[in-house]
Amino acid sequence: EPIFDFDTKEFVEILQLINPEWVNIGADSNTKKDYIFPEPSKEKLDDFIATLKCFTKIKIKDNLKRINN
C-alpha cells in the first residue's frame, strides 16, 4: 500500500507466485498532495479484491473507502 493503478492480470500472477498469507490494501493517505499516484477505478479495485480472495486473505485499510465507496 498505497494501491497504485496496475495491470490486474500481471499483478495477480505475481502475487500468486509469492503466495502471501495476506495482502494489505489501502489508499494513498498523503494529505499534502505534493505528489499524486495514479489509482485504480472502483470497479478495477473490486475485481482485484475478489480475485485475491480466491487465494489469500485481504486486509482492507480504512483509507481505501476514498476509492472504494
Backbone as a chain_set.jsonl record, in Angstrom:
{"seq": "EPIFDFDTKEFVEILQLINPEWVNIGADSNTKKDYIFPEPSKEKLDDFIATLKCFTKIKIKDNLKRINN", "coords": {"N": [[0.837, -1.161, 0.0], [0.518, 2.329, -0.527], [-2.225, 1.657, -2.785], [-1.62, 1.526, -6.219], [-2.467, 2.299, -9.63], [-2.689, -0.515, -11.796], [-1.729, -3.416, -13.767], [-4.026, -5.767, -13.847], [-4.006, -8.609, -14.394], [-1.227, -9.218, -14.539], [-0.348, -8.354, -11.989], [-1.826, -10.003, -10.247], [-0.812, -12.507, -11.019], [1.855, -12.276, -10.14], [1.45, -12.005, -7.368], [0.286, -14.494, -6.834], [2.476, -16.166, -7.287], [4.147, -15.37, -5.211], [2.592, -16.098, -3.074], [1.275, -14.975, -0.643], [0.469, -14.78, 2.885], [-1.435, -12.948, 3.578], [-2.818, -9.923, 2.128], [-2.402, -6.506, 2.413], [-4.455, -3.775, 1.669], [-4.663, -0.476, 0.823], [-5.397, 3.049, 0.435], [-3.675, 5.951, -0.878], [-2.558, 8.051, 1.626], [-1.508, 10.547, 1.732], [-1.678, 13.705, 2.781], [-0.745, 16.178, 2.047], [-0.585, 16.236, -0.673], [1.569, 16.618, -2.382], [2.466, 15.038, -4.277], [0.963, 12.874, -6.669], [-0.408, 9.754, -7.031], [-1.309, 7.525, -9.647], [-4.42, 5.952, -9.412], [-6.382, 2.914, -9.181], [-9.623, 2.361, -10.707], [-12.826, 2.187, -9.002], [-14.255, -0.076, -9.851], [-12.231, -1.678, -10.997], [-10.663, -2.108, -8.749], [-12.489, -3.483, -7.093], [-12.807, -5.861, -8.592], [-10.178, -6.813, -8.496], [-9.812, -7.264, -5.716], [-11.762, -9.247, -5.304], [-10.661, -11.301, -6.875], [-8.221, -11.762, -5.536], [-9.19, -12.744, -3.112], [-9.706, -15.348, -3.713], [-7.413, -16.782, -3.261], [-5.971, -15.805, -1.074], [-5.915, -14.067, 2.132], [-7.431, -10.894, 2.721], [-6.678, -7.698, 3.879], [-8.28, -4.871, 4.434], [-7.635, -1.488, 4.482], [-8.822, 1.365, 6.32], [-8.614, 3.776, 4.902], [-9.089, 3.136, 2.272], [-11.683, 3.512, 1.606], [-12.021, 5.943, 0.388], [-11.5, 5.502, -2.314], [-12.977, 3.221, -2.851], [-15.689, 3.561, -2.373]], "CA": [[0.0, 0.0, 0.0], [-0.8, 2.566, -1.095], [-2.549, 0.99, -4.044], [-1.411, 2.274, -7.458], [-3.106, 1.639, -10.758], [-1.888, -1.697, -12.102], [-2.221, -4.398, -14.727], [-4.626, -6.763, -12.957], [-3.534, -9.968, -14.681], [0.183, -9.324, -14.162], [-0.219, -8.197, -10.542], [-2.357, -11.222, -9.629], [0.154, -13.586, -11.272], [2.995, -12.069, -9.234], [1.013, -12.319, -6.005], [0.103, -15.945, -6.734], [3.816, -16.747, -7.163], [4.639, -15.05, -3.865], [1.72, -16.848, -2.17], [1.278, -14.325, 0.668], [-0.522, -15.187, 3.878], [-2.478, -11.945, 3.409], [-2.438, -8.716, 1.393], [-2.981, -5.252, 2.892], [-4.805, -2.866, 0.579], [-5.052, 0.837, 1.31], [-5.235, 4.164, -0.494], [-2.658, 6.934, -0.525], [-3.064, 8.938, 2.674], [-0.718, 11.773, 1.693], [-2.602, 14.837, 2.892], [-0.142, 17.363, 1.423], [-0.801, 16.1, -2.116], [2.724, 17.123, -3.112], [2.6, 14.082, -5.369], [-0.3, 12.162, -6.89], [-0.239, 8.453, -7.659], [-2.49, 7.05, -10.376], [-5.119, 4.921, -8.644], [-7.341, 2.136, -9.969], [-11.042, 2.703, -10.555], [-13.548, 1.37, -8.028], [-14.581, -1.36, -10.482], [-10.988, -2.444, -11.124], [-10.281, -2.487, -7.391], [-13.432, -4.522, -6.655], [-12.443, -7.101, -9.294], [-8.883, -7.232, -7.957], [-10.038, -7.809, -4.375], [-12.49, -10.517, -5.467], [-9.71, -12.288, -7.383], [-7.278, -12.096, -4.462], [-9.882, -13.539, -2.092], [-9.707, -16.753, -4.14], [-6.202, -17.493, -2.845], [-5.323, -15.26, 0.118], [-6.718, -13.178, 2.974], [-7.315, -9.484, 2.376], [-6.868, -6.747, 4.971], [-8.637, -3.588, 3.832], [-7.382, -0.339, 5.349], [-9.94, 2.314, 6.343], [-8.478, 4.851, 3.918], [-9.487, 2.667, 0.943], [-13.056, 3.982, 1.37], [-11.958, 7.09, -0.517], [-11.552, 4.976, -3.68], [-13.872, 2.069, -2.977], [-17.012, 3.895, -1.849]], "C": [[0.887, 1.231, 0.0], [-0.983, 1.857, -2.434], [-2.346, 1.964, -5.211], [-2.255, 1.605, -8.532], [-2.163, 0.541, -11.241], [-2.512, -2.489, -13.23], [-2.726, -5.567, -13.888], [-4.053, -8.153, -13.165], [-2.093, -10.159, -14.203], [0.36, -9.266, -12.641], [-0.707, -9.449, -9.815], [-1.381, -12.38, -9.821], [1.36, -13.483, -10.339], [2.613, -12.454, -7.811], [0.785, -13.816, -5.822], [1.456, -16.647, -6.588], [4.385, -16.542, -5.76], [3.88, -15.85, -2.811], [1.693, -16.25, -0.757], [0.208, -14.89, 1.598], [-1.722, -14.233, 3.835], [-1.908, -10.779, 2.612], [-3.162, -7.536, 2.026], [-3.281, -4.376, 1.685], [-5.315, -1.567, 1.188], [-4.816, 1.89, 0.245], [-4.105, 5.066, -0.012], [-3.247, 7.884, 0.517], [-2.224, 10.209, 2.785], [-1.674, 12.965, 1.701], [-2.049, 16.103, 2.242], [-0.406, 17.399, -0.076], [0.331, 16.753, -2.913], [3.133, 16.158, -4.222], [1.267, 13.359, -5.493], [-0.003, 10.865, -7.626], [-1.486, 8.117, -8.473], [-3.124, 5.888, -9.616], [-6.094, 4.159, -9.536], [-8.762, 2.651, -9.752], [-11.661, 1.799, -9.488], [-13.824, -0.018, -8.597], [-13.349, -2.258, -10.584], [-10.548, -2.954, -9.755], [-11.188, -3.594, -6.856], [-13.097, -5.871, -7.294], [-11.145, -7.68, -8.741], [-9.055, -7.897, -6.593], [-10.756, -9.152, -4.458], [-11.561, -11.62, -5.952], [-8.737, -12.716, -6.293], [-7.916, -12.986, -3.403], [-9.949, -15.018, -2.452], [-8.485, -17.509, -3.637], [-5.477, -16.914, -1.635], [-6.308, -14.419, 0.92], [-6.434, -11.739, 2.563], [-7.56, -8.658, 3.627], [-7.055, -5.376, 4.33], [-8.406, -2.481, 4.86], [-8.548, 0.643, 5.243], [-9.845, 3.365, 5.239], [-8.852, 4.423, 2.498], [-10.906, 3.13, 0.596], [-13.09, 5.159, 0.399], [-12.069, 6.651, -1.98], [-12.731, 4.03, -3.848], [-15.271, 2.329, -2.43], [-18.063, 3.891, -2.906]], "O": [[1.993, 1.139, 0.532], [-0.016, 1.511, -3.113], [-2.846, 3.088, -5.183], [-2.704, 0.472, -8.36], [-0.947, 0.672, -11.1], [-3.664, -2.271, -13.604], [-1.928, -6.28, -13.281], [-3.655, -8.808, -12.202], [-1.78, -11.149, -13.541], [1.13, -10.04, -12.074], [-0.065, -9.905, -8.868], [-1.147, -13.153, -8.891], [1.828, -14.492, -9.811], [3.365, -13.149, -7.127], [1.066, -14.35, -4.749], [1.567, -17.621, -5.844], [5.022, -17.433, -5.199], [4.442, -16.233, -1.785], [2.042, -16.925, 0.212], [-0.817, -15.407, 1.153], [-2.866, -14.644, 4.029], [-0.696, -10.654, 2.438], [-4.385, -7.553, 2.163], [-2.454, -4.25, 0.782], [-6.27, -1.56, 1.964], [-4.113, 1.645, -0.735], [-3.642, 4.952, 1.123], [-4.317, 8.455, 0.304], [-2.232, 10.871, 3.823], [-2.393, 13.197, 0.73], [-2.814, 17.011, 1.919], [-0.446, 18.472, -0.677], [0.105, 17.354, -3.963], [4.039, 16.442, -5.005], [0.526, 13.248, -4.516], [0.581, 10.874, -8.71], [-2.602, 8.394, -8.034], [-2.433, 4.948, -9.225], [-6.576, 4.697, -10.533], [-9.059, 3.292, -8.744], [-11.087, 0.774, -9.119], [-13.647, -1.022, -7.906], [-13.416, -3.452, -10.293], [-10.112, -4.098, -9.622], [-10.707, -4.54, -6.234], [-13.103, -6.901, -6.619], [-11.029, -8.889, -8.542], [-8.504, -8.97, -6.348], [-10.393, -10.093, -3.753], [-11.66, -12.757, -5.491], [-8.459, -13.905, -6.143], [-7.264, -13.877, -2.859], [-10.219, -15.853, -1.589], [-8.499, -18.739, -3.586], [-4.467, -17.471, -1.206], [-7.399, -14.1, 0.446], [-5.335, -11.413, 2.115], [-8.529, -8.886, 4.351], [-6.126, -4.801, 3.765], [-8.926, -2.54, 5.974], [-9.187, 0.741, 4.195], [-10.864, 3.799, 4.702], [-8.926, 5.268, 1.606], [-11.287, 3.139, -0.575], [-14.069, 5.35, -0.323], [-12.669, 7.354, -2.793], [-13.404, 4.045, -4.879], [-15.968, 1.384, -2.059], [-19.23, 4.153, -2.616]]}, "num_chains": 1, "name": "protein.A"}
